[in-house]
Amino acid sequence: MKITIQSILSKNISSMDIDVTHEQIAQWESGVLIHLAMPHLCEDEREFMMTGITPDEWDTHMVGEDDEVDYESNDNAYAEEEEEDDGQPTWEQEWEDYGEVYNDEY
């Protein structure tokens, strides 16, 4: 069956030919978990049915456990931004004000 759906990620409308019946879709829509209603579908097909995200779109936009990310790189979307001083003391400074000194050496 040809399934056409809008991606929740990119808002693109895509179609995929998926081996699924109207009865299976009705089961899923009535609350049965998709992997139980359509056990023969692969992960990519289930993801497409649930979110409209295609395998290519997933590979382009998602970072997985096996992907290496350079968090220090300035051109990386995941690079940490330098924190701006908000004028508030750090928790270490707060403790020092009460006579406690934080020391991570044991």
N, C-alpha and C positions, 0 to 999 in steps of 0.2 A: 504494500500500500504506500502511496506517495504521501508523506507527511510534510506539510509546509507550516513553518512557525517562525516567529520573530525572536531573535536572540536577545536575552536579557542583558547581555554584555555589550554588544555593538549596535543593537537595534536593527541589524540587517535581517531581511527575510530570506530564509533558505529552505530548500526542500531536500528530503532524503528518502530514498526508497527503502522502507523497513518492512520486514516480514512480520506483520502484526494484523490481528483481526479486530473487527468492530467490537466483538465481545470482550477481548482482552483490554481494549481501551476503556470500555464501559466499566470493567472490574476495577481498573486503576483509578478512574475518575470517581468511583464510589468509595474509594479509601483503601483498596488493597495495595500493598507496596508494589512498586513497579517490578522489582526483581522476582516477585512471586506471581504477579499477573502475566509477566512476559519473561519467563526464565531463560528463554533461548536467545535473548538479545545480548549483545556485547555491551561493555561499558560506554563506548562512544554512542551507540544507538540509544541507550537509556538516557544518557546525558542530553542528547539532542531532543528526545521526547519531553524531558522535564524542563529544559531551559532554553532550547533552541540554539545552543552553542555547538558549532561544528567542530570536528577534530582539528582542522587547521586553525580555527579561531582559538581553540583551547591551547594549542601549541604556541601560538603567537602571544597570547595574553597572560597565560598562567605560568607560575614558577613552581616547579615540583620539588620534592625532596632530593631527587637525583641531580637537579640543575645546580650548577655552581653560580653563585651571585657574588659580585665584587661590591660589598657594601661600602667600601671606602671611595669608590670611583665617583667623581663629580658628575659624570654623564649617566649614572645609574639612577633609575627612578626610586630605588630602595635605599639610596645613600642617606645616612642620618644627617639631618640638618643640625647645624650648630645651635645650641640652645641660647636663647636671648636672655640676658639678665633681667629678671622681673623685679629686682630690688628686694626680694625676700631672702632671708638667710637660709643656708642649706641646713639639713638636719644635723650635720656635724657641728656647725656653728651654734645651733640651738642647744645642743648638749653641752658645748663648752661654756655657754652662758650660765648653765646650772652647775658648773664645776666638774662635769663629766668630760673625759677625753676619750674619743673613739680611737682605738688602736687595733688594727687587724692582724698584728703580730702576736702570736700566742706563746 
